[in-house]
Amino acid sequence: MADAKVIPFDDDRSRNGAPQRSVRRRAGSGRRKSVAESAREIPVGSVPGQLGGERAMPKDASAGGGPGAPGAGVGWDRRIAGGLAFLRRRLTGDYDVDEFGYDRELTDQVLMSLLRPLYAKYFRVEVKGIENIPSEGGALVVANHSGTLPLDGLMMQVAVHDNHPAGRHLRLLAADLVFVLPVINELARKAGHTLACSEDAERLLQRGEVVGVMPEGFKGIGKPFSERYKLQRFGRGGFVSTALRAGVPIVPCSIVGAEEIYPMIGNAKTLARLLGFPYFPITPTFPWLGPLGAVPLPTKWTIQFGEPIPTDGYPPEAAEDPMLMFNLTDQVREQIQHTLYKLLVQRRSVFF
């Protein structure tokens, strides 16, 4: 694999030099239906395994009583019909993606369903302060980054998707390494992730999206276990500048539990350079146990969204003020760090 370059989020340069992405959609016949139109025809929760589908089932079908219970067949029939309709839309290309490649229907009905057992059963994520993410309009969620593999970003995405009362979706900004990996590249775009550059972030925020960024980048996710829960540098404040230009609030987010899933006790730097990775982790189980060593430890997670920091009261030229960006960056970083310490004191143990 060729060496992957990380495009700093705080770099205001355009991504004109990056490969252009296209809106992918399979060819189909007839008029394209929007996701909203399709959702009106078949309930979103009608795919088997989708959490929302169980809430939409008739009471008699979901309350036990076996196949012979009144209404039991109706619930299953509806779910099977919804699953078949979903497959038909996939096969015929009768679905929409946005200009970034985001496929909302696939994310809601498939990708979130695949991540949900890991979120709810394995890591048992507890979410606090979800009401601090606004119900409408753009917002920039800024979180700490850790865990050797970026599972914390995915768990944060499920937390917003499943818990926000207004049904908001989190659009994550990712390093370019994500978009050069086969399979991962396509799944990331389908899930709404996009390149971590100011241009993409500002366009999403101005469209009223909730955008997530982890300014520590590889410095945070690849730090040794001895430095767990100690925030690394947040760069030059590029995320603050983007929030100021878009006039959206900054929501600090603190994640506890991700640091211990892969305790990184070493870094094979030579091997990392050969493979084109920013680091090659050595943990108590990897690479010694082979594929089994890649299984994360089942730690107990807490994700807390803090009080939003408004930016709409600043003049347009504030985005170019280095002192203001430094002060706001420091304020966000300190709020996240303080909340991490508070959550660690409240935590009973790593696994419970």
N, C-alpha and C positions, 0 to 999 in steps of 0.2 A: 504493500500500500504506500502511496506517495505521502510525503510529510504533509500533515494537515495544518493549515494556518488558522489561528483563532482571530476572528475579527472582533476587536474590543467594542463593547457596546458604547463606550464613551467616545468612540471615534465618530465624528460627525460626517465623515466622508460618505459619498453615495456608494451603493453597491453596484455601480454600473460595470465594474470590472468582474463582478461575480456572474456565474452562469445564470442566464435568464430562465425563470420558471414559467411553465405554461399551465393553463387550466386544463387538466386532463379529464376527459369524459368519453366513455365509449360511444360509438355511433349507435344511434337508434332511429326509429321511425316515428314520425308525427311530432307534435309540439312537445317541447320539454316541459315537464311539470316542475314547479318549484318544490322545495322540501316542505314548505308550509302547506301546499295543496295536497301533497302526498300524505302528510300527517293528518289532514282533515279526513281523508278517505280511510286510512288505517291507523288506529291509535299507536303512538310511539311505543307504548309499553306492551305491544302485542307479541313481540318476539320472545320465545321461551327463554327464561333466565333473566329477563329485564325486570329490574326492581319495580319500575313504574307499572308494568303490566300486572303484577300481583295486586297492586292497589286498585287497578281498574277492573279486576275480575269481580263477578257477582259474589255476594257474600256467601251464598250457599256453596259455590264452587271452591272457595278458598278456605272454608271453615271446617274441612274434613267431611266425613260421611261416606267417602269412597265414591267409585264411579256411578253408583246408583242414586246418589243424593240429588235432590232437585237442583237443576241448573249446572251440575258439574260438567256435563258434556258441552254446554254452551261456552263455558270459559275456555276449555281446551280447544274447542273448534275455532274460537276467535283467535287464540294464540297461534294455532297452526296456520290459519288463513293469513294472519299477519306475517308470519315467517315466510310463507310461500310468496306473498305479495312483495316482501322485501327482496327475496331472491330474484323474482321476475324483474324488478327495477334494476337490480345489479346487472343482470344478464343482458337486458335491453338497452342499458345506458340511460334509463329514464330517471336521472337524478342530477343534482347540481352540486358544483363545488365553486368556491369563490376564487378570486384572483390569486390567492396565496396557496390554493390547493386544498383548503379546508372542506371536509365532507361532514357536515353536521349530522346527517342521518346515520352514517356509518359510525361516527363517534358515539352518538347517543345509544344506538342499539347494539353495537358490537364491541367497540374498543373499551368503553366504560364498563361493560359487563365483564370483560376479561380482566380488567384491573380491580374490579370491586371486591372479589374474594381476598386478594392480597391486601387491600386497604382495610376491609372490615374484619376478616377472620385471622389473617396472619400478623399484621402490624397493629390491628385493633386501634385505629387512629381516632383520637379524640379531638374534636374541633371546637375552638373557642373564638368568639368575636367575629363570627361570619357576618353579622349585621353591620360591621364597619366597612364592608364593600358596598358601595352605593347600589341602589336598585336599578338605576338607569344612568346612562352616560358613561364616558370613559373613566378609567381608573388604572393606576399603575401599582401593582403589587410587587413589593421589593422584599426578597427573602434571603436568608442565609443558605449556603450550599454546602453539602457534605455527603459522605457515605460511599466514596470510591466510584460507585455507579450512580447515575442521576435519577434514582428512584424517588428522591424527595420531590422533584418537580412533578412527576406523574401523580404522586399521592396528593400533592397540593391541588392539582387539576381535578382529581376526583372529589376532593373536599369541597371545592367551590361548586362543582357540577351537582353534587348530591345534597348539599346542605343549604345553599343560598335560597331564601324564600322567593326570590324573583327568577330563579332558574338561570342565573348568569353562567357563562362559559368563560373559562380562563384560556387565553391565547399566550403560550409560552414562547419566549425568545431563546434560541439555542445557538451554540457555537457551530461553525461551519463543518466541524468534524462529523456532526450528526447527519449532515446532508451529503456526505460522500460515502457513507456506509450503505451497502446494498440492503434492501428490505427495510432497514431502519429509516432510511431517507423517505421512502414512500409512506410508511406508517406515520412518521412525524408530521408530514405535510397534511395527511388526511385528518390527523388529530388536532390540527390548527396551529402547530408550531411553525415558526418562521425564523429567518436569519436574525441574529442579534446585532442589528445595526439601527442607528437612529432613524433612518428613512422609513424602514418598515414599521418600527414602533410608533412613530408619529402618525403614520397613515391609519394604523389600527385604532389608536386613541381618538383621533378626530372622527372616526366612524362610530365612536361610542362603545368600543370593546373594552373588556377588562384584560389587561396585558400583564403577564408575569415576567419578572427578570430577577436573576441571581447574580449580582455584580461581582461576587468573588470569583466566578468562573472556575477554571481548572485549579486556581490557587486554593479554593475552598474545598472542592470535591476531592482533590488529590493530596490534601495535607496529612501528615502522619497522625496516628492515633493519640500521641502525646500532646497534640495541640487541639484536641477536640473541644468544640464549643468556644473557640477563640476566633473571632471574625478576622479574616484577612482584609487586605486593602480593597476598597470599593472603587478603585480607579480615580479618574479625574472628575467624576460627577456627571458623566454623560446622561445618565438616566434622569437626573434632576433637570438638566437642560431640556430634555425631551418633554418631561411633564410640564415644565413652565411654558414651552411653546404651544402645547396642546391645551393648557389651562385645566388640567385634571388633577385630582387629589392623589397623593402618594400614600399607599397603605402598607406600613411595615408588617412583615410576617416572620414569626419565629418558629422554627421546626426543631423539636427535641425527639430523639430516638434514632434518627438516620445515621448519626456518627458511629453507632456501635454495630451496624449490620455487617460491615466488612472492616474489622479493626486493621488498619494499614500499618504494619510494623516495619515495612521496608519498601524500597522503590528500585527496581532493576532498570536503571537509566539507560544502559547500553541497549538492552532488549527493547525498551520503549522507543529509542531512536530508530532502531532497525525496523520496527513495525509501524512507525509514523504516529505513535501515541504520545500524548503529553506526559504520561507516566505509565509504569507497569507495576501494579500493586503486588506486594507480598503480604499475605495475611496468615494467621495461625492455621488456616485450612487450605489456602490457595498459594501456589499450585500443587502442594503436597498431596492433596486428595483428588486431584484431577477435576473432572466436571462437578463432583460432589462438593468440592471446595468453593464453587461459585454460588451455592445456595446461601442466601442471606440469613443472618441470625434473626429469630422472631422477636425483635424488640418491641416495646410498647411506645407508640408515638403520640405526641401532642403537637397540634398545629394551631397557633394562636395568631389571629389577625388583629393588629393594634389600631389605635385611633388614627384616622386619616389626617394627613398633613395637607391643608389646602394650598393651592398654587394660583388660583384664579384671581387673587387680589394683587398680583404683581404686574407691573407694566410689561409690554412686549419686549423691551430691551433688556429685561432682567435675565433672560436666557443667556445673555452674553456677559453677564457680570461674574467674574471668577470667584470673588469673595462670597457672593450670595450662594453660588453653587457649592462652594466648599462648606459653608455653614449648614446648608440644608442636607448635604450629603452626610456630614458629621452628625446632624440631628437624627437622621434616619438610622445610621449605623449604631449610634448609642442607644436608641430606643429598642432596636432588635437585640443588641447585646444584653441590655438590662433585663429584657423579658426572658431571654435564654437563661440567665442566672436565676431568675425568679422561678421559672418552670423546673429547673434542675433541683432547686431546694424543695419544691413541692413534690417531686417525683419520689415514689416509695422505693422503686428498684428499676433496673434497666428493662426487665422482662415483664413486670406486672404493674 
